[in-house]
Amino acid sequence: MDPITAHVVIDRPREEVFEYLADIANHPEFTDHFMKQWRLTRVESYGRGAGARFKLDAPLDRFSWGDMTFIEVQPPYRIVAAGRGGKFNRNETWTTWTLAPSGSSTRVEVTTESKSALPTDKFIEAVTGRRGWYKRQLRKALSRMQSILEEDMDRGARVTVGGL
């Protein structure tokens, strides 16, 4: 899937937004409308190497489990996550969060893309309309993150090791 990008401006300092995003255990709070059943892949949920496994709640998706691990964490500018998903976890994924100052606020941009392992995987993405669906979910996730950080509202569940 070609890169999909969404952004939001959050009325909080960049360092505060970065600290929130760099802890992968916080991600279910704003993505649980389309990413369910989060499980940490290690006890330490912050920084480089932190990862999680989750179930993508996408329409017509038979192989919905995926994972991501923070492979690059550059405070307070950028976080890059690599992962896998799809049948037999054969499709590669990358997600990048970029934080830029915008006056006293922070502009958060998230870009995600995937590389299908087989032509059939690419065909399934096209037939199911995954690109448009995913862009809508990213926009909603960023909006939820904005309300969490600005107003301490709309918090979902925080993930733990083994989902406990």
SULCOR-V756253 format. One record per pair of residues at least 4 apart in sequence whose C-alpha atoms are under 6 Angstrom apart, sorted by sequence separation. I is the first residue (numbers start at 1). GAP is how many residues later the second one is. D is the distance in whole Angstrom. If there is no record, write none. Layout:
# SULCOR-V756253
i=[I;I]
gap=[GAP;GAP]
d=[D;D]
This chain:
# SULCOR-V756253
i=[18;28;31;32;46;74;85;102;130;146;147;148;160;45;84;86;101;102;116;125;148;73;85;100;116;147;148;72;84;100;56;72;84;99;55;71;83;84;99;41;55;70;71;83;98;40;41;54;70;82;98;40;54;69;82;97;39;53;68;69;81;97;39;53;68;81;96;38;52;68;80;96;38;52;67;80;95;37;51;67;79;95;36;37;51;66;79;94;36;50;66;78;94;25;35;49;50;78;93;24;35;49;77;93;23;34;35;48;77;92;23;34;48;63;92;22;48;63;91;22;48;91;91;90;18;15;13;14;12;11;10;10;9;9;8;8;7;7;6;6;5;5;4;4;3;3;31;2;30;1;1;30;30;38;40;39;39;39;29;29;29;29;26;6;25;25;10]
gap=[4;4;4;4;4;4;4;4;4;4;4;4;4;5;5;5;5;5;5;5;5;6;6;6;6;6;6;7;7;7;8;8;8;8;9;9;9;9;9;10;10;10;10;10;10;11;11;11;11;11;11;12;12;12;12;12;13;13;13;13;13;13;14;14;14;14;14;15;15;15;15;15;16;16;16;16;16;17;17;17;17;17;18;18;18;18;18;18;19;19;19;19;19;20;20;20;20;20;20;21;21;21;21;21;22;22;22;22;22;22;23;23;23;23;23;24;24;24;24;25;25;25;26;27;58;61;92;92;93;94;95;96;97;98;99;100;101;102;103;104;105;106;107;108;109;110;110;111;111;112;113;114;115;121;121;122;123;124;126;127;128;129;132;133;133;134;136]
d=[6;5;6;5;6;5;4;5;6;6;5;4;6;5;5;6;5;6;6;5;5;5;5;6;6;6;6;6;5;5;5;5;5;6;5;6;6;6;5;5;4;6;5;5;6;6;5;6;4;6;5;4;6;5;5;6;5;6;6;5;6;4;5;4;5;5;6;6;6;4;6;5;4;6;5;4;6;5;5;6;6;4;6;6;4;6;5;6;5;6;4;6;5;6;6;6;6;5;6;6;5;5;6;4;5;6;6;5;5;5;4;5;6;5;5;6;6;5;6;6;6;5;5;6;6;6;6;5;5;4;6;5;6;4;6;5;5;4;6;6;6;4;5;5;5;4;5;6;5;6;5;5;5;6;5;6;5;5;5;4;5;6;6;6;6;5;6]
